[in-house]
Amino acid sequence: MEKNKLKIGLLLNGNTVTAWFAKMAEQINSSQYAEINLVIINEQLENSSLSVNKIGTHQKYGKILLNRLYHLLFERNQEIPDAFKLVAIEKILPGVLTIETKNIFDRATALDAKSDKKIILNSKLDILIHDGIAPLPKELLESVKHGVWSYSIGEDPINIRQPAGYWEMFKNKPETCILLKRLTTNLTQYEILYRSYSATNYMSFIENKSSVYWKALSFIPRKLNDLFNDGATQFENDIKQINEDLQYFPNQKNLELTTWQQLFLISKKIIQKSKLVCELKLFNKQWSLLYCINPELSSSFAHYTKITPPNDRFWADPHIIYQNNCYYIFIEEYIYKKNKGHISVIKMNTLGEYEQPVVILEKNHHLSYPFVFENNGDYYMIPETAENRTIELYKSSNFPFKWEWQMNLMEDVTAVDTTLYFHNNKWWMFVNVIENEGASSLDELFIFYSDELHSNNWQPHKKNPVVSDVKNARPAGAIFSKEGNIFRPAQNCSHRYGYGFNINRIELLNEFEYKETMISNIEPNWKKGLLASHTFSKVNNLRVIDVLANKAKLSID
């Protein structure tokens, strides 16, 4: 028996919605699991809340001038699509029943069968999506079968006095949190349906917020899909589990700023940006390699030996293969003038003596993260080819120097740092995927699986994305086992790209479940001047990581 699609309503502040919200609505309405049956436009909400779509309302002229100054200094060159460009709702949802009213929640409104309020309360919606943060009347909340859902930025429900993402940027918070919530009549009480973390863009309020919402637009479609396929009982059990942990919020109200307070924050940002500009003029940020030959898995990197590239390039993303008493360290070699990376290999003996890198794979598009592995006596490589929107498989015809393209495992996908692992007679693909243009590549880890390596039909894991957190999502090297345990290195990109890495123990991996526990967190604090370290590789006695540091701009040919 075919299931009926979930009935969805939208509660809006006006006749227009933002670009990210419009795309979300289009995804829902074109899906197999839900359809939008009702649009409610209630202009009262616009006056009773600070919507996530509104910036700078209720500000005095001094603040408006400061905002214009800030935009002139920081927001002129946007690199990602503007998530807050306005779109007419009738263009994306033609023919959907739309109710426009100013008083549907007025108690004095008549409850005859033709009244807007009666139509809404009797519409038998499964979910109502609220594009705002204002509290709603109890009778509306109770009339929707699975509740009213709404997005917000920040884990603290008190922080509603500034636009979304404002405090995260101005206070230099490493992460920006976004929540999908099920609302109650109390604005400070809600159920969390989905929580995710993105790296804060310290220099652009608009780009920080846009990137977060381009990613977030997928959260509601994911949860609707779960509800449709799993059923209400399983869905509610999952939500209950998510909300089992107690939520504590800082006892600090970020109230609306005075003009002088806003001037102070903008001045601090100007100083911060000036320092960054000077740093870019004086230094190159160069990735180098550190290695250690030791049978023990040491937690200290202070004694590792450095392999420094020439000034005109960097070396990163080390992956190791051990063959015939030699180590082969595959790396991304990036030439600054070419603005493009290729794959090279460094040969090292068991004493740590190494040869200079040799180029082994170069394409018209950028290559990085050379995940190299052995299968049935043959060696394969999956370099990152996100620029080409593919996941490409190569096979070595003359190891380690010659590689031939075999096939594309996936196409028309923006995927980074693909890492395979063979477990329980299946190939498991761990990879960060960007589902929507404008979202970050750092935030969400997806798993796909296949019975065969040579396949272009990889099945998505039921819990995708299995990690939605910039601190622990993106792969940081090959998955390895030790003493019966399986460990996954993961990047921590919360402070900057590739800031640090974690070692996670995989507790559960099958087609329906995934669970990992972080057992070690590595930050680049063991030596002065380090900025980041984002890849870890170990084979036999050799350990290799990469590190980022500033290097003076002397002569770069």
Secondary structure, DSSP 8 states (H G I E B T S, - for coil): -----EEEEEEESSSEEEHHHHHHHHHHHTSSSEEEEEEEEETHHHHHS--TT--STT--HHHHHHHHHHHHHHSSS--S--TT-EEEHHHHSTTSEEEEES-TT-TTS--STTSHHHHHHTS--SEEEESS-----HHHHHHSTT-EEEEEESS-TT--SS-TTHHHHHTT-SEEEEEEEEE-SSTT-EEEEEEEEEE--TT-HHHHHHHHHHHHTTHHHHHHHHHHHH-HHHHHHHHHHHT-S-----S-------HHHHHHHHHHHHHHHHHHHHHHHHEEEEEEEEEEE-SS--S--TT-EEE---TTEEEEEEEEEEETTEEEEEEEEEETTTTEEEEEEEEEETTS-B---EEEE--SS--EEEEEEEETTEEEEEEEEGGGTEEEEEEEEETTTEEEEEEEEEES-EEEEEEEEEETTEEEEEEEEE-STTS-SSSEEEEEEES-SS-S--EE-TT-SSEEBTTT-SB-S--EEETTEEEEEEEE-SSSTT-EEEEEEEEEESSS-EEEEEEEEE-S-SSTTEEE---EEEETTEEEEEEEEEEE-----
